[in-house]
Amino acid sequence: MPNKKIVLSLSALAVLALGSGVYFANSHGQATTAKQGDTKTLTVYAAGPKPLSDKIVKGFEKKSGIKVKTFDGTTGKILSKLKAEESNPQADVLVLASMAAGVDLQTHKKLLTYDAKNVDQLNAQFKDSKHQLFNYSASAVGITYNTKEVKTAPTDWADLTTETYKNSLTIPDPKTSGSSLDFINVYQMQHGQSYLKQLKQNGAEIGGANKEVLDAVVTGQKKAVVGGVDYMSIAAIKKGEKIGFTYPKSGTLVNPRPAMILKSTKHAAAAKQFIDYLLSDTVQKQLKKSYLIPGTADKLTSPLNNAPIKSYTVNWNDANKALEANIKKFNQVLGHD
Amino acid sequence: MTKHRSWTGLVIIFALLLALIIAGPLVALIGQTLLGSHPAELIHRLSTPTILTSLGHSLMLGLGTIIGTTVIATPLAFIMTRTKLAQYMWLHWLLLVPFMTPPYINAMGWIYFFQPHGLLAQVFPSSSLNFKGLFSPFGIILIMSLHLYPFAYLLLRNALAQFNQRWTQAAFVHGVSRIRTLTRITLPILLVPYLAMWVLVFTKTLAEFGTPATFGRTIHFEVLTTTIQKDLSQWPLDFKGGVLAGTILLSLALFAWVAQQLLLKQPKIQMAHNQHPVINHRWTVTLAATLIVGTLLLVAIGIPYVSIIFQSLLKQRSAGLTIGNWTAEHYLALLRFDSPAFKALVNTFGLAIVISIANLIIGTLISVASTTKRLPKSLRKIFHLLGSLPLAIPNVVLALSLMIFFSQLLAFTKLYGTISVLIIADIMLFLPTTVQYMTTALQEFNDNFLNSARIFETSPNRIIFKIIIPVLMPALVNSFAMSFIATSRELVVALLLLPSGMTTISSFIYQAFEQGDASQGMALAVITVMITFIILLISNSLLDKQLKTDH
């Protein structure tokens, strides 16, 4: 019965393939856990400019000899990944673009306390008294506009409610952009909802993540971004794109980008080294090249022209409490459903 | 006898394993929906505007795309069977190109072409033409139809190619009125292929993620698939909402699948063989056909490709179409071995090879098991069912249910968060295609070969390598190529299941659009499509060679 033999050998092959696949995946997993045991692989989830995080990770690997696995995504994606992995935590260190999200994790007691080396050198605005959130850098939000379409540069938020910007404003979606989430929350804490309503009347729309809304202005689809993040726009300006960026004179949000160690980490030692590295001079200098504001900066100035930025003072614990309601209001005013 | 029994046992174990992997996650998903929350909460959630709007949009998109593909594919199928153009095989292949373009790339091409200050506005700056109307539900239906018409076209073309002209001629000779001919002959014959096509297009549209995620997002057109992805990956998370939307989508898809299975059971109208349809040779007809096909190709292939290639060559995207704004740096960056895009390329093709091989082995086994007469009929049916069920599961639902399955029920395996879940998902996704190809090949397999081999050849190895594999080669190569291509461009499963530290082509392009350098994403897209074509060409030439040696 050769036919039977054929089927038999084929099925044996398949079971073997399936088995070896599962075994391979398993043993692969074990191999990495084994490695993690002797602090060889650190898992970092980072939001923010990917070239920068690649550079930081490479520098850290070279300096410490510890291997780093990274996941790059928006703040929203990182938080959701964290949630999905709740029963089997993978991440050791998080770098987020939203301070409110960091404080949220802090209030849920998910973070490890650590007295980092350079923590006292941080700008007073960025210090965390509990030593859990390490605001190694910051970015400000403002107005990104297309210079081919807009002849006179906007100077303040109110300029965007004029006829020039009718139906051509876009706002980064707080669901994906951490900095937008914080901006929308903090702006409402300072000034309420009336401005949002004026924006809606002027035809402003919620767009996608930071890069998507910037792209819309770069390609001329929209004229300006309300609450766009500065470092991305400045990088595009330096590349020669025909856009401009304004820090509103009435003030804006300078949003710390917190790094943190998760309590569930199995590699606390390596994670602590990573935090120290983030606060080291090497990284703090690299931040300037990506047009981020270094956490150790004495004064908050524009990475574009070193002009001082007028920044809101924020109590982040209050901000965390107000967050949900303010985002809901935002979606009610500007949302589509 | 004992040998026989152990063999059946093995087959049953295989069936159980497959059932666990294929049906298990679905059961977990439905269980999570029904048991995870209180019934009252469930009903309340069912009536939230988010779910209702996206359900409405999904259905609207599905129906719209059915109409769109029918309008496009019907004349096309006639042209490619009844006019002089039918003789050009290359045209036939060219018409299938839109389906081979990854939908998210296709949709981005459309956006960049028609948006304010897009490519069109740059080429004709003074024209007062306004394409705002395109950025609407109508636009997304149009894009989906232009992407999915190849399926409809293939089905209808086969149906029309088999259509026996003599039946209508007989009716004509006997003086049957035209209406009666239409209702009694033409429609009944064409009804089944049309119904099958509509169900297929509907299922594909429901499961589509790429187009709604890119084009749909710019016009705030949320469908079920994008809602699920949003609920699962954007802050604040709504896991329960995602699970519920997933169950709704799954039920819809299963419903369509059952309808499709019933349609396939319809007795096929046996057509006389070797009867070529009559070709219309009038030059006016040929001219009209050429115009129609030309316009279609220009719109369906021309617009997205010109726009993507244009974007990938720009130095400054705000400068647009100006002299000196051209660069190949985005392509050169892809060739640097340490660039993330190059890594994504390597990852993707490595994964695609592993997945296609596993897919081929498991798919072949299922086909053998569902056709061999040595197994009891009930077992064969189970295999057939398992082999075709994943066709009904939309990608995003599959990813979601595997997420639940591995992160909650099978959490102890620690497989969640590793690449193996992604591999399992992709193998499952493309299993039905392989099973379909292999089953057809096995059914057409001429038993005389085997019988004579059994008499003249004693070594079973030689029978396998000299007879069985060569005969099945075309089906094997086709299945491999198809699952390779499909794996390498799959988006939503990769977005939801990729482990940290890994990117694939599709997730890289998507991220480039969301966070990174769009021009580089477009360059990678161009290269991906080129590689897809090269693989298709290679597999085609392999098959051609074999056909030549056979004859």
Interface residues (C-beta under 8 A of the other chain):
Chain A: P2 N3 K4 K5 I6 V7 L8 S9 L10 S11 L13 A14 V15 A17 L18 G21 V22 F24 A25 N26 H28 G29 T43 Y45 K50 D54 K69 T70 F71 D72 G73 T74 T75 G76 K77 L79 S80 K81 K83 A84 E85 E86 S87 N88 Q90 A91 A101 N146 K148 K175 T176 G178 L181 E205 I206 G208 A209 N210 K211 E212 D215 V218 T219 G220 Q221 K239 G240 E241 K242 I243 E324 I327 H336 D337
Chain B: W7 L10 V11 F14 L17 P49 T50 T53 Y112 Q115 P116 H117 G118 R217 H220 E222 K230 L232 S233 Q234 W235 P236 L237 F239 K315 Q316 R317 S318 A319 G320 P340 I357 A358 I361 I362 T364 L365 V368 A369 T372 R374 M403 S407 Q408 A411 T413 K414 L415 Y416 G417 T418 I419 S420 I423 L450 A453 R454 P460 I463 I464 I468 P499 S500 G501 Q511 F513 E514 Q515 G516 A518
